[in-house]
Amino acid sequence: MTIARRISTAVLAAACTAALAGQCGKKQSGPGDALPDGYKSPYVPAKPEAPAVPDLPVAAPAPEAPRSRVHPASAERPYLMKAAEEIATTPEAREIFGFLADPKQGGFALKRIESGGAKGRELARKALVCSHRETRMQAALVLGNLKDGAKDTVRALMDAVLLDPDPDVRAVAAKAFISIHAQEAIPALIRSLKEDPFEAARANAAWALGNIGTAAALTPLRDALTDDDTWVRLRAVSALKKMKARAAVPDLIVKLSDPNAMVRERAHEALKDITGKNAGPDPASWR
């Protein structure tokens, strides 16, 4: 081996020795050492990404304002209520009011008021303005069952139909005129049919107007055939049938296409009864 070659080999050996010495002296990373920025271990699974936050739902439309429970006529004049103790001032009256306050005792109230004659009926009229709603309802039922057509009774029931703040009481008061055929009550019943926000009150008003049978009710009853409530339309058809209102035949033909089957059937019956013929349930056959 030449001298030059021996020198080159020695230099290369020295370089390798220095490199190994540097690697051996370098500090190795331990478990407690900080990892370099951006380091990702191949042994640790990546955390799942958080799901995207969904868009907030579109705000729901504001709820409709609740419909009024009172008849518009109540704004025209006051309708004062009285406590039962103010009205029933005798032991007998207090007993009757106790019956009126309990719907299960309505039969006893009817018998006691009927047996009391004029005084009993006067007490029932006064009960129409009692602050207890069940008492007012039962009083209206009793007066209707007694078919009391006295002017004072009719006037008191008319006020209840329009002015009572409770819709159920107004409905029962209107129902009383199904039995009490008082011509004086017609304007109040027409207003009830046209304006009361409570469906049962309107339906009972239509029923009563049909039983009273007045020409003044013909137009309001025909208008009621388009009421949103099924029972109001049904009662209006029945009332026109009972009145044999020939002027309402075109309207009743339209009701053969009513969305409710009961109304369609009743309209067909009314047309047969009014016209004396049967052209079937198809509206086209009546035109």
C-alpha positions as CSV (number, residue, x, y, z in Angstrom):
1,M,0.0,0.0,0.0
2,T,1.4,3.4,-0.9
3,I,1.9,6.2,1.5
4,A,-0.9,8.3,-0.1
5,R,-3.4,5.5,0.1
6,R,-2.6,4.9,3.8
7,I,-3.1,8.6,4.6
8,S,-6.5,8.6,2.8
9,T,-7.7,5.6,4.7
10,A,-6.6,7.1,8.0
11,V,-8.5,10.3,7.3
12,L,-11.7,8.5,6.4
13,A,-11.4,6.4,9.6
14,A,-11.0,9.5,11.7
15,A,-14.0,11.2,10.1
16,C,-16.2,8.1,10.7
17,T,-15.1,8.0,14.3
18,A,-16.0,11.7,14.9
19,A,-19.4,11.2,13.3
20,L,-20.2,8.2,15.5
21,A,-19.0,10.1,18.6
22,G,-21.4,12.9,17.8
23,Q,-24.3,10.6,17.4
24,C,-23.6,8.9,20.6
25,G,-23.2,12.1,22.5
26,K,-26.5,13.5,21.2
27,K,-29.4,13.4,23.8
28,Q,-32.2,11.1,22.9
29,S,-35.9,12.1,23.3
30,G,-37.6,10.7,26.4
31,P,-41.2,10.3,27.4
32,G,-41.1,13.6,29.4
33,D,-39.6,15.6,26.6
34,A,-41.7,18.1,24.5
35,L,-42.4,16.9,21.0
36,P,-41.5,19.1,18.1
37,D,-44.2,21.4,16.8
38,G,-46.4,19.6,14.3
39,Y,-45.3,16.1,15.4
40,K,-47.9,13.4,14.9
41,S,-47.3,10.0,16.4
42,P,-48.2,7.2,14.0
43,Y,-49.4,5.2,17.0
44,V,-52.1,7.6,18.4
45,P,-55.3,7.9,16.4
46,A,-56.3,11.4,15.5
47,K,-59.3,12.7,17.5
48,P,-62.5,12.8,15.5
49,E,-63.4,16.2,14.3
50,A,-66.4,17.8,16.1
51,P,-69.6,17.6,14.1
52,A,-70.6,20.8,12.4
53,V,-73.0,22.9,14.4
54,P,-76.3,22.8,12.6
55,D,-78.0,26.0,11.5
56,L,-80.4,27.3,14.1
57,P,-84.0,26.6,13.0
58,V,-86.0,29.4,11.5
59,A,-88.0,31.2,14.2
60,A,-91.6,29.9,14.3
61,P,-94.2,32.4,13.5
62,A,-95.8,34.1,16.4
63,P,-98.8,32.3,17.7
64,E,-102.2,33.7,16.7
65,A,-103.7,35.9,19.3
66,P,-106.4,34.0,21.3
67,R,-109.9,34.7,20.1
68,S,-112.1,36.7,22.4
69,R,-114.4,34.6,24.5
70,V,-116.9,37.3,24.9
71,H,-119.6,38.6,22.6
72,P,-119.0,42.0,21.1
73,A,-122.2,43.2,22.7
74,S,-120.6,43.0,26.1
75,A,-118.7,46.2,25.3
76,E,-121.9,48.1,24.8
77,R,-123.2,48.0,28.4
78,P,-122.3,46.5,31.8
79,Y,-123.5,43.1,32.9
80,L,-123.2,43.0,36.7
81,M,-122.8,39.7,38.5
82,K,-123.8,39.1,42.1
83,A,-122.5,36.6,44.7
84,A,-125.0,33.8,45.6
85,E,-125.3,35.1,49.1
86,E,-126.6,38.4,47.7
87,I,-129.4,36.7,45.7
88,A,-130.3,33.7,47.9
89,T,-131.3,35.4,51.1
90,T,-133.7,32.8,52.6
91,P,-133.0,29.2,53.6
92,E,-135.2,27.9,50.8
93,A,-133.5,30.0,48.2
94,R,-130.1,28.9,49.5
95,E,-131.1,25.3,49.1
96,I,-132.2,25.8,45.5
97,F,-129.0,27.6,44.7
98,G,-127.1,24.7,46.2
99,F,-129.0,22.4,43.7
100,L,-128.3,24.9,40.8
101,A,-124.5,24.9,41.6
102,D,-124.3,21.2,41.2
103,P,-125.1,19.9,37.7
104,K,-125.9,16.5,39.1
105,Q,-128.7,18.1,41.1
106,G,-130.3,19.9,38.2
107,G,-133.4,17.7,38.4
108,F,-134.0,18.7,42.0
109,A,-133.5,22.3,41.1
110,L,-136.1,22.1,38.3
111,K,-138.7,20.5,40.6
112,R,-138.1,23.0,43.4
113,I,-138.3,26.0,41.1
114,E,-141.3,24.6,39.3
115,S,-143.1,24.0,42.5
116,G,-142.3,27.5,43.7
117,G,-144.4,29.0,41.0
118,A,-143.8,32.7,40.2
119,K,-141.4,33.1,43.1
120,G,-139.4,30.0,41.9
121,R,-139.1,31.4,38.4
122,E,-138.1,34.8,39.7
123,L,-135.3,33.2,41.7
124,A,-134.1,31.3,38.5
125,R,-134.1,34.6,36.6
126,K,-132.0,36.2,39.3
127,A,-129.6,33.2,39.2
128,L,-128.7,34.1,35.6
129,V,-126.4,36.8,37.0
130,C,-124.9,34.7,39.8
131,S,-121.1,34.9,39.9
132,H,-121.0,31.1,39.9
133,R,-121.0,29.9,36.2
134,E,-122.6,26.5,36.9
135,T,-125.5,28.2,38.7
136,R,-126.1,30.5,35.7
137,M,-126.0,27.5,33.3
138,Q,-128.4,25.5,35.3
139,A,-130.7,28.4,35.7
140,A,-130.9,28.9,31.9
141,L,-131.6,25.1,31.5
142,V,-134.3,25.2,34.0
143,L,-136.1,28.2,32.4
144,G,-135.8,26.6,29.0
145,N,-137.3,23.3,30.3
146,L,-140.1,25.2,32.0
147,K,-140.8,27.0,28.6
148,D,-141.1,30.2,30.6
149,G,-142.1,32.8,28.0
150,A,-142.7,35.6,30.6
151,K,-141.3,38.9,29.4
152,D,-138.9,39.2,32.4
153,T,-137.6,35.7,31.6
154,V,-137.1,36.4,27.9
155,R,-135.3,39.7,28.7
156,A,-133.0,38.0,31.2
157,L,-132.2,35.2,28.8
158,M,-131.6,37.6,26.0
159,D,-129.1,39.5,28.2
160,A,-127.4,36.2,29.0
161,V,-127.2,35.3,25.3
162,L,-125.2,38.5,24.4
163,L,-123.6,39.7,27.6
164,D,-122.6,36.8,29.8
165,P,-118.7,36.6,29.9
166,D,-118.7,32.8,29.8
167,P,-119.3,31.2,26.3
168,D,-120.9,28.0,27.7
169,V,-123.5,30.1,29.6
170,R,-124.3,32.1,26.4
171,A,-124.7,28.8,24.5
172,V,-127.1,27.4,27.1
173,A,-129.1,30.6,27.2
174,A,-129.5,30.5,23.4
175,K,-130.6,26.9,23.7
176,A,-133.3,27.9,26.0
177,F,-135.1,29.6,23.1
178,I,-135.4,26.3,21.3
179,S,-138.3,25.7,23.7
180,I,-139.3,29.3,24.4
181,H,-140.5,30.6,21.0
182,A,-140.2,34.3,21.8
183,Q,-140.3,36.7,18.9
184,E,-138.7,39.3,21.1
185,A,-135.6,37.2,21.3
186,I,-135.0,37.1,17.5
187,P,-132.7,40.2,17.3
188,A,-130.5,38.8,20.1
189,L,-130.4,35.3,18.5
190,I,-129.4,36.8,15.1
191,R,-126.6,38.7,16.7
192,S,-125.5,35.6,18.5
193,L,-125.5,33.7,15.2
194,K,-123.6,36.4,13.4
195,E,-121.2,37.6,16.0
196,D,-120.5,35.2,18.8
197,P,-117.0,33.8,18.8
198,F,-118.1,30.5,20.4
199,E,-119.3,27.9,17.9
200,A,-121.8,26.2,20.2
201,A,-123.5,29.6,20.9
202,R,-123.8,30.2,17.1
203,A,-125.1,26.7,16.5
204,N,-127.8,27.0,19.3
205,A,-128.8,30.4,18.0
206,A,-129.4,28.9,14.5
207,W,-131.4,26.0,16.1
208,A,-133.5,28.4,18.1
209,L,-134.2,30.7,15.1
210,G,-135.4,27.7,13.1
211,N,-137.8,26.7,15.8
212,I,-139.1,30.2,16.2
213,G,-139.5,30.3,12.4
214,T,-139.2,33.9,11.4
215,A,-138.5,35.5,8.0
216,A,-136.1,37.9,9.6
217,A,-133.7,35.0,10.3
218,L,-133.7,33.8,6.7
219,T,-130.7,35.8,5.5
220,P,-128.6,35.2,8.6
221,L,-129.3,31.5,8.4
222,R,-128.3,31.4,4.7
223,D,-125.1,33.3,5.6
224,A,-124.4,30.7,8.3
225,L,-124.2,28.0,5.7
226,T,-120.7,29.1,5.0
227,D,-119.6,29.2,8.7
228,D,-116.2,27.6,9.5
229,D,-117.8,25.3,12.1
230,T,-119.5,22.1,10.9
231,W,-122.2,22.2,13.6
232,V,-123.2,25.8,12.8
233,R,-123.6,24.8,9.2
234,L,-125.6,21.7,10.1
235,R,-127.9,23.7,12.4
236,A,-128.4,26.3,9.8
237,V,-129.4,23.7,7.2
238,S,-131.8,22.1,9.7
239,A,-133.3,25.5,10.5
240,L,-133.9,26.3,6.8
241,K,-135.4,22.8,6.4
242,K,-137.8,23.4,9.3
243,M,-138.8,26.8,7.9
244,K,-139.2,25.3,4.4
245,A,-137.3,28.2,3.0
246,R,-137.6,28.0,-0.8
247,A,-135.4,31.1,-1.1
248,A,-132.5,29.0,0.3
249,V,-132.7,26.2,-2.3
250,P,-129.8,27.5,-4.3
251,D,-127.7,27.7,-1.1
252,L,-128.7,24.2,-0.1
253,I,-127.7,22.9,-3.5
254,V,-124.2,24.3,-2.9
255,K,-124.2,22.4,0.4
256,L,-124.5,19.1,-1.4
257,S,-120.7,19.6,-2.0
258,D,-120.0,20.6,1.6
259,P,-116.7,19.0,3.0
260,N,-118.7,17.3,5.8
261,A,-120.8,14.3,5.0
262,M,-123.4,15.1,7.7
263,V,-124.0,18.6,6.2
264,R,-124.3,17.1,2.7
265,E,-126.8,14.5,3.8
266,R,-128.9,17.1,5.8
267,A,-128.8,19.5,2.8
268,H,-130.2,16.7,0.6
269,E,-132.9,16.0,3.1
270,A,-133.8,19.7,3.3
271,L,-134.0,20.0,-0.5
272,K,-136.3,17.0,-0.7
273,D,-138.5,18.4,2.1
274,I,-138.7,21.9,0.7
275,T,-139.1,21.1,-3.0
276,G,-141.1,17.8,-2.7
277,K,-138.8,16.1,-5.2
278,N,-135.6,14.0,-5.1
279,A,-133.0,14.7,-7.7
280,G,-130.3,12.8,-5.8
281,P,-127.2,13.9,-4.0
282,D,-125.5,15.3,-7.1
283,P,-125.6,19.1,-7.2
284,A,-125.7,19.1,-11.0
285,S,-129.0,17.2,-11.0
286,W,-130.7,20.0,-9.1
287,R,-129.7,22.8,-11.4
